[in-house]
Amino acid sequence: MTFKKAILALAIALGITTSAHATLLTFENVGGGSYTALGNSYEGFSWSNANAILASAFSGFQGIPQGLISGTHVVINGTFGQSSFSSANLFSFNSGYFTSFDGSGTQLTVEGWVNNVLVGVQHFNISDRFATFISFDQSIFGSVNKVTFNNNPNALVFDNLTVNGATNVPEPASLALLGLGLAGLVVSRRKNKQQ
């Protein structure tokens, strides 16, 4: 094995990674009628003050039809105030679309939590005229087990949240291949010295 081939094997080994599969929460097929509490069952998360609604059934309300990104449903925090979603496991919260319900120009506060300890907060201005796409700071939301939203004094509409987005993590097979590449490099160098 030549030195160039060993370096090529090493480069291939380092380049083989896997991406965590992102989950897009569209809030479709939640069951029930035009207004369904998400509770503890939607996509493996526990939801608080979060209700999936059929956007067309509330088309006369500013912010609800504007907040629809895909499908037929959006989520609204029905009693205004804070809403949240959480898991027993850590997850990354990457992005989503947010709209104020009947409150143009309000501020959305989003908090990231780990085991009931606040790890960070971000603030965003959102409108009831259109859905605002927000990409979250992964130094805060890259590893959390609870996310809270607060849009007081207005209700919040959201759709198409992305969790567990792409973060490159080496696979065990990649590490094994790296080891083989390094071993091949050592053997190649020894053979060259003996000749």
Backbone as a printed PyTorch tensor [residue, N CA C, xyz], in Angstrom:
tensor([[[  0.8470,  -1.1820,   0.0000],
         [  0.0000,   0.0000,   0.0000],
         [  0.8850,   1.2350,   0.0000]],

        [[  0.7110,   2.0870,  -0.9730],
         [  1.5080,   3.3000,  -1.0500],
         [  1.0060,   4.3310,  -0.0620]],

        [[  1.8720,   5.3060,   0.1870],
         [  1.5190,   6.3820,   1.1110],
         [  0.2790,   7.1330,   0.6230]],

        [[  0.1810,   7.3630,  -0.7010],
         [ -0.9710,   8.0790,  -1.2570],
         [ -2.2630,   7.3020,  -1.0510]],

        [[ -2.1980,   5.9650,  -1.2280],
         [ -3.3910,   5.1460,  -1.0260],
         [ -3.8280,   5.1670,   0.4350]],

        [[ -2.8550,   5.1610,   1.3450],
         [ -3.1790,   5.2050,   2.7740],
         [ -3.8540,   6.5270,   3.1320]],

        [[ -3.3340,   7.6160,   2.5780],
         [ -3.9500,   8.9330,   2.8290],
         [ -5.3630,   8.9700,   2.2550]],

        [[ -5.5590,   8.3890,   1.0720],
         [ -6.8910,   8.3350,   0.4720],
         [ -7.8510,   7.5440,   1.3520]],

        [[ -7.4000,   6.4050,   1.8790],
         [ -8.2400,   5.5930,   2.7730],
         [ -8.5980,   6.3700,   4.0240]],

        [[ -7.6350,   7.1220,   4.5460],
         [ -7.8780,   7.9440,   5.7290],
         [ -8.9040,   9.0330,   5.4360]],

        [[ -8.7800,   9.6870,   4.2930],
         [ -9.7290,  10.7480,   3.9130],
         [-11.1340,  10.1900,   3.7510]],

        [[-11.2450,   9.0150,   3.1450],
         [-12.5590,   8.3850,   2.9810],
         [-13.1560,   8.0640,   4.3460]],

        [[-12.3280,   7.5310,   5.2430],
         [-12.8150,   7.1680,   6.5760],
         [-13.3190,   8.3940,   7.3270]],

        [[-12.5840,   9.4820,   7.2340],
         [-13.0060,  10.7040,   7.9290],
         [-14.2510,  11.3090,   7.3130]],

        [[-14.4620,  11.0780,   6.0330],
         [-15.5980,  11.6960,   5.3480],
         [-16.9090,  10.9700,   5.5280]],

        [[-16.8790,   9.7200,   6.0030],
         [-18.1070,   8.9500,   6.1410],
         [-18.7380,   9.2670,   7.4830]],

        [[-19.8260,  10.0280,   7.4550],
         [-20.5830,  10.3630,   8.6450],
         [-22.0440,  10.1610,   8.3470]],

        [[-22.8240,  10.2020,   9.3770],
         [-24.2600,  10.0980,   9.1870],
         [-24.9200,  11.3280,   9.7700]],

        [[-26.0030,  11.7700,   9.1960],
         [-26.7420,  12.9040,   9.7270],
         [-27.9460,  12.3870,  10.4920]],

        [[-28.1850,  13.0240,  11.6400],
         [-29.4070,  12.6880,  12.3630],
         [-30.5840,  13.0670,  11.4710]],

        [[-31.5950,  12.2210,  11.4520],
         [-32.7290,  12.4800,  10.5780],
         [-33.6300,  13.5370,  11.1860]],

        [[-33.8270,  14.6140,  10.4520],
         [-34.6950,  15.6870,  10.9210],
         [-36.1440,  15.2250,  10.8780]],

        [[-36.9060,  15.6860,  11.8360],
         [-38.3330,  15.4160,  11.8800],
         [-39.0680,  16.7270,  11.6580]],

        [[-39.9620,  16.7380,  10.6770],
         [-40.7760,  17.9170,  10.3960],
         [-42.1530,  17.7020,  11.0110]],

        [[-42.5010,  18.5490,  11.9650],
         [-43.7980,  18.4620,  12.6340],
         [-44.7880,  19.3580,  11.8970]],

        [[-45.6940,  18.7330,  11.1400],
         [-46.6570,  19.4870,  10.3320],
         [-48.0360,  19.5450,  10.9710]],

        [[-48.2480,  18.7460,  12.0130],
         [-49.5000,  18.7370,  12.7720],
         [-50.7000,  18.2760,  11.9540]],

        [[-50.4380,  17.4460,  10.9560],
         [-51.5090,  16.8260,  10.1860],
         [-51.8750,  15.4970,  10.8480]],

        [[-53.0550,  14.9890,  10.5350],
         [-53.4970,  13.6870,  11.0330],
         [-53.4090,  13.5620,  12.5510]],

        [[-53.8680,  14.5860,  13.2440],
         [-53.8350,  14.5590,  14.7090],
         [-55.1110,  13.9730,  15.2900]],

        [[-56.0790,  13.6970,  14.4350],
         [-57.3440,  13.1430,  14.9140],
         [-58.2730,  14.2420,  15.3900]],

        [[-59.4760,  13.8370,  15.7570],
         [-60.4410,  14.8070,  16.2420],
         [-61.0120,  15.6530,  15.1300]],

        [[-61.6970,  16.7050,  15.5080],
         [-62.3490,  17.5840,  14.5380],
         [-61.4770,  18.7590,  14.1660]],

        [[-62.0610,  19.9400,  14.2500],
         [-61.3400,  21.1320,  13.8220],
         [-60.4710,  21.7100,  14.9350]],

        [[-60.5130,  21.1260,  16.1480],
         [-59.7640,  21.6580,  17.2830],
         [-59.3870,  20.4830,  18.1920]],

        [[-58.0930,  20.1210,  18.2380],
         [-57.6510,  18.9380,  18.9780],
         [-56.4310,  19.2620,  19.8250]],

        [[-56.5150,  19.0230,  21.1310],
         [-55.3620,  19.2010,  22.0100],
         [-54.3100,  18.1480,  21.6670]],

        [[-53.0500,  18.5720,  21.5550],
         [-51.9860,  17.6350,  21.1970],
         [-51.6440,  16.7050,  22.3560]],

        [[-51.6650,  17.1930,  23.5850],
         [-51.4260,  16.3470,  24.7500],
         [-50.0590,  15.6960,  24.7490]],

        [[-50.0140,  14.4090,  25.0710],
         [-48.7420,  13.6970,  25.2320],
         [-48.4200,  12.7520,  24.0920]],

        [[-49.1030,  12.8970,  22.9750],
         [-48.9760,  11.8400,  21.9860],
         [-48.3740,  12.2410,  20.6520]],

        [[-48.3470,  13.4890,  20.3060],
         [-47.9560,  13.8490,  18.9500],
         [-46.4420,  13.7620,  18.7500]],

        [[-46.0190,  12.8710,  17.8640],
         [-44.6210,  12.6720,  17.4580],
         [-43.6870,  12.4120,  18.6470]],

        [[-44.2140,  11.7960,  19.7010],
         [-43.3760,  11.4160,  20.8360],
         [-43.0570,  12.5310,  21.8050]],

        [[-43.6800,  13.6850,  21.6500],
         [-43.4630,  14.8070,  22.5530],
         [-44.6880,  15.0250,  23.4360]],

        [[-44.4630,  15.5990,  24.6150],
         [-45.5520,  16.0400,  25.4870],
         [-45.7870,  17.5100,  25.2040]],

        [[-47.0400,  17.8730,  24.9330],
         [-47.4010,  19.2350,  24.5600],
         [-48.2710,  19.8550,  25.6390]],

        [[-48.0550,  21.1180,  25.9090],
         [-48.8550,  21.8400,  26.8890],
         [-49.4280,  23.0910,  26.2370]],

        [[-50.7360,  23.3050,  26.4030],
         [-51.4280,  24.4610,  25.8320],
         [-51.1540,  24.5840,  24.3310]],

        [[-51.2750,  23.4570,  23.6360],
         [-51.0340,  23.4200,  22.1910],
         [-52.1610,  22.6270,  21.5350]],

        [[-52.8920,  23.2980,  20.6460],
         [-54.0540,  22.6950,  20.0070],
         [-53.9400,  22.7670,  18.4950]],

        [[-54.0320,  21.6050,  17.8540],
         [-54.0200,  21.5760,  16.3880],
         [-55.4080,  21.9650,  15.9020]],

        [[-55.4500,  22.9150,  14.9800],
         [-56.7400,  23.3650,  14.4630],
         [-56.7460,  23.3230,  12.9380]],

        [[-57.9070,  23.1010,  12.3950],
         [-58.1080,  23.1360,  10.9560],
         [-58.1680,  24.6090,  10.5490]],

        [[-57.1510,  25.0710,   9.8410],
         [-57.0250,  26.5010,   9.5530],
         [-58.2330,  27.0510,   8.8010]],

        [[-58.8010,  26.2680,   7.8980],
         [-59.9300,  26.7580,   7.1000],
         [-61.1790,  26.9930,   7.9580]],

        [[-61.2720,  26.3040,   9.0930],
         [-62.4280,  26.5010,   9.9750],
         [-62.3420,  27.8160,  10.7340]],

        [[-61.1560,  28.4470,  10.7150],
         [-60.9420,  29.7100,  11.4230],
         [-60.4060,  30.7780,  10.4770]],

        [[-60.8530,  30.7250,   9.2310],
         [-60.3000,  31.6120,   8.2000],
         [-60.6270,  33.0820,   8.4370]],

        [[-61.6190,  33.3770,   9.2680],
         [-61.9660,  34.7700,   9.5450],
         [-61.1000,  35.4190,  10.6040]],

        [[-60.1820,  34.6710,  11.1980],
         [-59.3380,  35.2020,  12.2730],
         [-57.9620,  35.5510,  11.7300]],

        [[-57.5400,  36.7960,  11.9270],
         [-56.2360,  37.2390,  11.4460],
         [-55.1250,  36.4430,  12.1230]],

        [[-54.2370,  35.8680,  11.3280],
         [-53.0950,  35.1300,  11.8450],
         [-53.2220,  33.6320,  11.6670]],

        [[-54.4610,  33.1070,  11.6300],
         [-54.6070,  31.6470,  11.4910],
         [-54.4070,  31.2070,  10.0500]],

        [[-55.1380,  31.7360,   9.0750],
         [-54.8400,  31.2970,   7.7030],
         [-53.4510,  31.7310,   7.2540]],

        [[-52.9770,  32.8720,   7.7640],
         [-51.6400,  33.3530,   7.3960],
         [-50.5460,  32.4400,   7.9450]],

        [[-50.8490,  31.7070,   9.0190],
         [-49.8470,  30.8480,   9.6400],
         [-49.7310,  29.4720,   9.0300]],

        [[-50.6300,  29.1230,   8.1240],
         [-50.6110,  27.7930,   7.5120],
         [-49.4880,  27.6960,   6.4830]],

        [[-48.5830,  26.7460,   6.6850],
         [-47.4510,  26.5590,   5.7710],
         [-47.6540,  25.3370,   4.8940]],

        [[-48.1090,  24.2460,   5.4720],
         [-48.3500,  23.0430,   4.6800],
         [-49.5630,  22.3100,   5.2330]],

        [[-50.1920,  21.5180,   4.3860],
         [-51.3330,  20.7280,   4.8240],
         [-52.5380,  21.5850,   5.1620]],

        [[-53.2640,  21.1790,   6.1980],
         [-54.5200,  21.8400,   6.5540],
         [-54.5440,  22.3660,   7.9800]],

        [[-53.5830,  21.9260,   8.8360],
         [-53.6130,  22.2660,  10.2540],
         [-52.4600,  23.1730,  10.6740]],

        [[-52.7430,  23.9910,  11.6850],
         [-51.7300,  24.7650,  12.3970],
         [-51.9400,  24.4810,  13.8850]],

        [[-51.0290,  24.9920,  14.7110],
         [-51.1940,  24.8650,  16.1620],
         [-51.3690,  26.2510,  16.7460]],

        [[-52.2670,  26.3490,  17.7240],
         [-52.4960,  27.6010,  18.4340],
         [-52.4570,  27.3190,  19.9310]],

        [[-51.8830,  28.2730,  20.6930],
         [-51.9310,  28.1330,  22.1460],
         [-53.2750,  28.6970,  22.6040]],

        [[-54.2260,  27.8090,  22.7530],
         [-55.6360,  28.1610,  22.9110],
         [-55.9760,  29.0770,  24.0610]],

        [[-55.2390,  29.0170,  25.1640],
         [-55.5360,  29.9020,  26.2890],
         [-54.5450,  31.0520,  26.3430]],

        [[-53.9860,  31.3840,  25.1760],
         [-52.9410,  32.3920,  25.0800],
         [-51.8220,  31.9750,  26.0210]],

        [[-51.0530,  32.8700,  26.5690],
         [-50.0080,  32.4770,  27.5090],
         [-48.9940,  31.5180,  26.9260]],

        [[-48.3320,  30.8240,  27.8050],
         [-47.2170,  29.9630,  27.4260],
         [-47.6820,  28.6060,  26.9110]],

        [[-47.0060,  28.1170,  25.8790],
         [-47.1810,  26.7430,  25.4130],
         [-45.8000,  26.1060,  25.3540]],

        [[-45.7630,  24.7720,  25.3340],
         [-44.4640,  24.1050,  25.3380],
         [-44.5690,  22.7110,  24.7430]],

        [[-43.3990,  22.1650,  24.3930],
         [-43.3030,  20.7400,  24.0780],
         [-42.0210,  20.2110,  24.6970]],

        [[-42.0570,  18.9430,  25.1300],
         [-40.9240,  18.3850,  25.8530],
         [-40.8080,  16.8900,  25.5810]],

        [[-39.6710,  16.3430,  26.0030],
         [-39.4020,  14.9210,  25.8380],
         [-38.5440,  14.4560,  27.0060]],

        [[-38.5800,  13.1640,  27.2950],
         [-37.6900,  12.6060,  28.3090],
         [-36.2490,  12.5990,  27.7930]],

        [[-36.0860,  12.6100,  26.4630],
         [-34.7610,  12.5770,  25.8370],
         [-34.3830,  13.9530,  25.3100]],

        [[-33.0930,  14.1820,  25.1670],
         [-32.6090,  15.4280,  24.5790],
         [-32.9070,  15.4420,  23.0810]],

        [[-33.1920,  16.6200,  22.5640],
         [-33.4250,  16.7950,  21.1300],
         [-32.9280,  18.1720,  20.7240]],

        [[-32.7590,  18.3730,  19.4310],
         [-32.4250,  19.7130,  18.9350],
         [-33.6960,  20.3260,  18.3560]],

        [[-33.8630,  21.6020,  18.5910],
         [-34.9840,  22.3400,  18.0250],
         [-34.3880,  23.3160,  17.0280]],

        [[-34.7130,  23.1180,  15.7410],
         [-34.0010,  23.8250,  14.6910],
         [-34.7210,  25.0400,  14.1280]],

        [[-36.0120,  24.8850,  13.7800],
         [-36.6850,  25.9890,  13.1000],
         [-38.1930,  25.8010,  13.1310]],

        [[-38.9000,  26.8220,  12.6400],
         [-40.3510,  26.7510,  12.5330],
         [-40.9090,  28.0430,  11.9740]],

        [[-42.2210,  28.0320,  11.7350],
         [-42.9400,  29.2070,  11.2300],
         [-43.9000,  29.6780,  12.3170]],

        [[-43.8800,  30.9790,  12.6190],
         [-44.6500,  31.5270,  13.7310],
         [-45.4270,  32.7620,  13.2930]],

        [[-46.6630,  32.8560,  13.7870],
         [-47.5520,  33.9560,  13.4420],
         [-48.3130,  34.3560,  14.7030]],

        [[-48.5100,  35.6580,  14.8600],
         [-49.3120,  36.1480,  15.9820],
         [-50.7810,  36.0680,  15.6070]],

        [[-51.6190,  35.7090,  16.5550],
         [-53.0570,  35.6300,  16.3160],
         [-53.7140,  36.9250,  16.7870]],

        [[-54.2670,  37.6880,  15.8330],
         [-54.9360,  38.9600,  16.1310],
         [-54.0680,  39.9180,  16.9440]],

        [[-52.8110,  40.0340,  16.5750],
         [-51.9270,  40.9650,  17.2880],
         [-50.7320,  41.3280,  16.4520]],

        [[-50.8710,  42.3000,  15.5670],
         [-49.7680,  42.6380,  14.6740],
         [-48.6110,  43.2420,  15.4590]],

        [[-47.4150,  42.7740,  15.1490],
         [-46.2130,  43.3430,  15.7450],
         [-45.9890,  42.9600,  17.1900]],

        [[-46.0710,  41.7070,  17.5210],
         [-45.8250,  41.2810,  18.8950],
         [-44.5100,  40.5290,  18.9940]],

        [[-44.0280,  40.3730,  20.2220],
         [-42.7530,  39.6970,  20.4240],
         [-42.9780,  38.2610,  20.9070]],

        [[-42.2610,  37.3480,  20.2810],
         [-42.2770,  35.9430,  20.6680],
         [-41.0120,  35.6630,  21.4810]],

        [[-41.1970,  35.0490,  22.6470],
         [-40.0830,  34.6310,  23.4840],
         [-40.0210,  33.1090,  23.4640]],

        [[-38.8510,  32.5690,  23.1310],
         [-38.6630,  31.1220,  23.0530],
         [-37.5410,  30.7500,  24.0170]],

        [[-37.8160,  29.7690,  24.8840],
         [-36.8520,  29.3490,  25.8960],
         [-36.4740,  27.8890,  25.6960]],

        [[-35.1930,  27.5780,  25.9060],
         [-34.7150,  26.2020,  25.8810],
         [-34.3900,  25.7390,  27.2890]],

        [[-34.7990,  24.5140,  27.6250],
         [-34.6340,  23.9730,  28.9700],
         [-33.9930,  22.5860,  28.9110]],

        [[-33.1930,  22.2710,  29.9220],
         [-32.6720,  20.9220,  30.1200],
         [-32.9230,  20.5580,  31.5790]],

        [[-33.7500,  19.5460,  31.7910],
         [-34.0770,  19.0770,  33.1470],
         [-34.4770,  20.2280,  34.0730]],

        [[-35.4050,  21.0430,  33.5890],
         [-35.9620,  22.1720,  34.3420],
         [-34.9660,  23.2810,  34.6510]],

        [[-33.8580,  23.3090,  33.9240],
         [-32.8820,  24.3950,  34.0500],
         [-32.8890,  25.1710,  32.7370]],

        [[-33.1250,  26.4810,  32.8190],
         [-33.1470,  27.3280,  31.6340],
         [-31.7350,  27.4510,  31.0630]],

        [[-31.5710,  27.0980,  29.7720],
         [-30.2540,  27.1790,  29.1490],
         [-30.1170,  28.3720,  28.2100]],

        [[-31.2380,  28.9870,  27.8200],
         [-31.1540,  30.1640,  26.9590],
         [-32.5090,  30.6350,  26.4750]],

        [[-32.5170,  31.8940,  26.0170],
         [-33.7450,  32.5410,  25.5620],
         [-33.4410,  33.3000,  24.2710]],

        [[-34.3990,  33.2620,  23.3410],
         [-34.3270,  34.1050,  22.1500],
         [-35.6460,  34.8580,  22.0040]],

        [[-35.5600,  36.0960,  21.4860],
         [-36.7360,  36.9380,  21.2670],
         [-36.8360,  37.2740,  19.7780]],

        [[-38.0700,  37.2510,  19.2560],
         [-38.3040,  37.5270,  17.8480],
         [-39.5520,  38.3800,  17.6980]],

        [[-39.5450,  39.2570,  16.7120],
         [-40.7530,  39.9920,  16.3600],
         [-41.5120,  39.2030,  15.3090]],

        [[-42.8030,  39.0020,  15.5610],
         [-43.6410,  38.2850,  14.6070],
         [-44.8810,  39.1020,  14.3200]],

        [[-45.5860,  38.7710,  13.2630],
         [-46.7320,  39.5270,  12.7840],
         [-47.9470,  38.6220,  12.6590]],

        [[-49.1200,  39.2240,  12.5590],
         [-50.3120,  38.4410,  12.2310],
         [-50.6290,  38.5330,  10.7410]],

        [[-49.7440,  39.1440,   9.9650],
         [-49.9690,  39.3220,   8.5310],
         [-49.3500,  38.2100,   7.6930]],

        [[-48.3290,  37.5450,   8.2420],
         [-47.6340,  36.4860,   7.5090],
         [-46.8800,  35.6230,   8.5150]],

        [[-46.5320,  34.4120,   8.1110],
         [-45.7520,  33.5130,   8.9620],
         [-44.2760,  33.8970,   8.8790]],

        [[-43.6360,  34.0040,  10.0160],
         [-42.2200,  34.3320,  10.0970],
         [-41.4240,  33.0500,  10.2910]],

        [[-40.4820,  32.7830,   9.3770],
         [-39.6070,  31.6260,   9.5300],
         [-38.5060,  31.9840,  10.5130]],

        [[-38.3030,  31.1230,  11.5140],
         [-37.2690,  31.3550,  12.5220],
         [-36.3640,  30.1410,  12.5830]],

        [[-35.0590,  30.4080,  12.5040],
         [-34.0460,  29.3800,  12.6830],
         [-33.4030,  29.6340,  14.0440]],

        [[-33.3810,  28.6250,  14.9080],
         [-32.9670,  28.8230,  16.2860],
         [-31.4750,  28.6050,  16.4880]],

        [[-30.9270,  29.3600,  17.4420],
         [-29.5220,  29.2950,  17.7990],
         [-29.2290,  27.9190,  18.4060]],

        [[-28.3840,  27.1450,  17.7420],
         [-28.1180,  25.7890,  18.1990],
         [-27.2030,  25.7330,  19.4210]],

        [[-26.5730,  26.8560,  19.7800],
         [-25.8320,  26.8670,  21.0390],
         [-26.8000,  26.8640,  22.2270]],

        [[-28.0540,  27.2410,  21.9850],
         [-29.1030,  27.1770,  23.0070],
         [-29.9720,  25.9480,  22.7980]],

        [[-30.4780,  25.7770,  21.5710],
         [-31.4970,  24.7680,  21.2920],
         [-30.9500,  23.4840,  20.6600]],

        [[-29.6380,  23.3290,  20.6270],
         [-29.0470,  22.1400,  20.0210],
         [-29.1960,  20.8810,  20.8400]],

        [[-29.4480,  21.0330,  22.1510],
         [-29.5890,  19.8700,  23.0240],
         [-30.4520,  20.2660,  24.2210]],

        [[-31.7540,  20.1220,  24.0590],
         [-32.7250,  20.4980,  25.0970],
         [-33.7240,  19.3590,  25.2850]],

        [[-34.4800,  19.4180,  26.3640],
         [-35.5840,  18.4580,  26.4710],
         [-36.9280,  19.1500,  26.7040]],

        [[-36.9060,  20.5060,  26.6380],
         [-38.1620,  21.2550,  26.7020],
         [-37.9650,  22.6000,  26.0080]],

        [[-38.9890,  23.0120,  25.2590],
         [-39.0030,  24.3220,  24.6070],
         [-40.3170,  24.9920,  24.9680]],

        [[-40.2380,  26.2610,  25.3960],
         [-41.4590,  27.0080,  25.7060],
         [-41.5830,  28.2070,  24.7820]],

        [[-42.8440,  28.5480,  24.4590],
         [-43.1710,  29.7090,  23.6250],
         [-44.0760,  30.6370,  24.4340]],

        [[-43.8270,  31.9410,  24.3200],
         [-44.7030,  32.8980,  24.9720],
         [-44.8780,  34.1070,  24.0720]],

        [[-46.1280,  34.4290,  23.7540],
         [-46.4510,  35.5380,  22.8580],
         [-47.4800,  36.4640,  23.5070]],

        [[-47.4780,  36.5440,  24.8380],
         [-48.4520,  37.4010,  25.5200],
         [-48.3470,  38.8340,  25.0280]],

        [[-49.4770,  39.5360,  24.8840],
         [-50.8280,  39.1560,  25.2930],
         [-51.6160,  38.4570,  24.1750]],

        [[-50.9580,  38.0520,  23.1130],
         [-51.6710,  37.4540,  21.9810],
         [-51.4650,  35.9490,  21.9250]],

        [[-52.3420,  35.2910,  21.2210],
         [-52.1620,  33.8660,  20.9710],
         [-51.0970,  33.6810,  19.9000]],

        [[-50.5470,  32.4990,  19.8660],
         [-49.4750,  32.1620,  18.9430],
         [-49.9530,  31.0730,  18.0010]],

        [[-49.6440,  31.2270,  16.7140],
         [-49.9290,  30.2060,  15.7080],
         [-48.5830,  29.7060,  15.1910]],

        [[-48.4210,  28.3760,  15.1180],
         [-47.1760,  27.8770,  14.5270],
         [-47.4290,  26.6350,  13.6930]],

        [[-46.4800,  26.3850,  12.7720],
         [-46.5780,  25.2670,  11.8380],
         [-45.1720,  24.8670,  11.4120]],

        [[-45.0440,  23.6370,  10.9380],
         [-43.8030,  23.1060,  10.3610],
         [-42.5700,  23.3540,  11.2340]],

        [[-42.5940,  22.7980,  12.4380],
         [-41.4250,  22.8550,  13.3080],
         [-40.4670,  21.7400,  12.9100]],

        [[-39.1740,  22.0330,  12.9260],
         [-38.1570,  21.0310,  12.6230],
         [-37.3670,  20.7210,  13.8800]],

        [[-37.3110,  19.4340,  14.2270],
         [-36.5220,  18.9850,  15.3740],
         [-35.5200,  17.9420,  14.9020]],

        [[-34.4540,  17.8120,  15.6820],
         [-33.3940,  16.8390,  15.3920],
         [-32.8560,  16.9840,  13.9790]],

        [[-32.5230,  18.2090,  13.6280],
         [-31.9710,  18.5010,  12.3080],
         [-30.5560,  17.9820,  12.1640]],

        [[-29.9670,  18.2130,  11.0070],
         [-28.6860,  17.6110,  10.6360],
         [-27.5550,  18.0720,  11.5340]],

        [[-26.9750,  17.1310,  12.2190],
         [-25.7100,  17.3270,  12.9270],
         [-24.8660,  16.1180,  12.5800]],

        [[-23.7060,  16.3390,  12.0180],
         [-22.8870,  15.2130,  11.5660],
         [-22.2440,  14.5030,  12.7480]],

        [[-22.4840,  13.2060,  12.8160],
         [-21.9580,  12.3710,  13.8880],
         [-21.2370,  11.1880,  13.2450]],

        [[-19.9730,  10.9420,  13.6040],
         [-19.2750,   9.7970,  12.9990],
         [-19.9590,   8.4920,  13.3890]],

        [[-20.1050,   7.6020,  12.4230],
         [-20.6460,   6.2760,  12.7040],
         [-19.5310,   5.4050,  13.2760]],

        [[-19.8710,   4.3760,  14.0770],
         [-18.8360,   3.4520,  14.5610],
         [-18.0640,   2.8120,  13.4080]],

        [[-18.7290,   2.4920,  12.3060],
         [-18.0420,   1.8980,  11.1510],
         [-17.0110,   2.8600,  10.5790]],

        [[-17.2960,   4.1430,  10.6060],
         [-16.3430,   5.1370,  10.1170],
         [-15.0930,   5.1480,  10.9750]],

        [[-15.3030,   5.0440,  12.2940],
         [-14.1470,   5.0350,  13.1920],
         [-13.3120,   3.7780,  12.9860]],

        [[-13.9680,   2.6430,  12.7570],
         [-13.2490,   1.4000,  12.4890],
         [-12.4430,   1.5200,  11.1990]],

        [[-13.0550,   2.1160,  10.1720],
         [-12.3630,   2.3010,   8.9020],
         [-11.1740,   3.2410,   9.0670]],

        [[-11.3330,   4.2460,   9.9100],
         [-10.2180,   5.1530,  10.1970],
         [ -9.0600,   4.3820,  10.8210]],

        [[ -9.3860,   3.4980,  11.7630],
         [ -8.3600,   2.6750,  12.3950],
         [ -7.6420,   1.7910,  11.3920]],

        [[ -8.3990,   1.1790,  10.4780],
         [ -7.7910,   0.3460,   9.4360],
         [ -6.8890,   1.1720,   8.5290]],

        [[ -7.3300,   2.3710,   8.2060],
         [ -6.5180,   3.2460,   7.3580],
         [ -5.2010,   3.6050,   8.0210]],

        [[ -5.2630,   3.8990,   9.3230],
         [ -4.0330,   4.2350,  10.0540],
         [ -3.1190,   3.0160,  10.1670]],

        [[ -3.7120,   1.8350,  10.4070],
         [ -2.9100,   0.6030,  10.4810],
         [ -2.2280,   0.3330,   9.1410]],

        [[ -2.9670,   0.5330,   8.0480],
         [ -2.3940,   0.3420,   6.7220],
         [ -1.2410,   1.2980,   6.4670]],

        [[ -1.3770,   2.5110,   6.9460],
         [ -0.3300,   3.5210,   6.7920],
         [  0.9360,   3.0870,   7.5280]],

        [[  0.7770,   2.5750,   8.7540],
         [  1.9180,   2.1250,   9.5450],
         [  2.6080,   0.9480,   8.8690]],

        [[  1.8300,  -0.0410,   8.4030],
         [  2.4050,  -1.2110,   7.7300],
         [  3.1390,  -0.7860,   6.4660]],

        [[  2.5500,   0.1150,   5.7060],
         [  3.1690,   0.5960,   4.4800],
         [  4.5110,   1.2800,   4.7670]],

        [[  4.5420,   2.0740,   5.7980],
         [  5.7850,   2.7900,   6.1350],
         [  6.8690,   1.8060,   6.5830]],

        [[  6.4910,   0.7670,   7.3370],
         [  7.4640,  -0.2270,   7.8060],
         [  8.0480,  -1.0030,   6.6190]],

        [[  7.1920,  -1.3860,   5.6730],
         [  7.6710,  -2.1300,   4.5010],
         [  8.6340,  -1.2790,   3.6870]],

        [[  8.3190,   0.0110,   3.5500],
         [  9.1950,   0.9080,   2.7960],
         [ 10.5500,   1.0570,   3.4650]],

        [[ 10.5780,   1.0810,   4.8150],
         [ 11.8510,   1.2110,   5.5320],
         [ 12.6990,  -0.0510,   5.4200]],

        [[ 12.0450,  -1.2420,   5.3410],
         [ 12.7700,  -2.5110,   5.2550],
         [ 13.4080,  -2.7140,   3.8850]],

        [[ 12.9060,  -2.0870,   2.8610],
         [ 13.4340,  -2.2850,   1.5080],
         [ 14.6230,  -1.4320,   1.2070]]])
